[in-house]
């Protein structure tokens, strides 16, 4: 399965998602893996400040805008707070 290539590295899942490098038939798997990784990280985003440029729009694109806001408002590390 394609998502196994990306397991554990949130930012690696974002750049291809945003640049259309992931074939359409695999996008849902990659999106779900990204969400699973956020949960695995204790509901934190671990993309770093460079990857965040891709994270917020990617989450919004997959219908998770509310999660993007929740993650942005986190006060425990890693976070902006």
Secondary structure, DSSP 8 states (H G I E B T S, - for coil): -GGGGGTT-HHHHHHHHHHT-S-HHHHHHHHHHHHHHHHHTTS---SHHHHHHHHHHHHHHTT-HHHHHHHHT--SSSS--
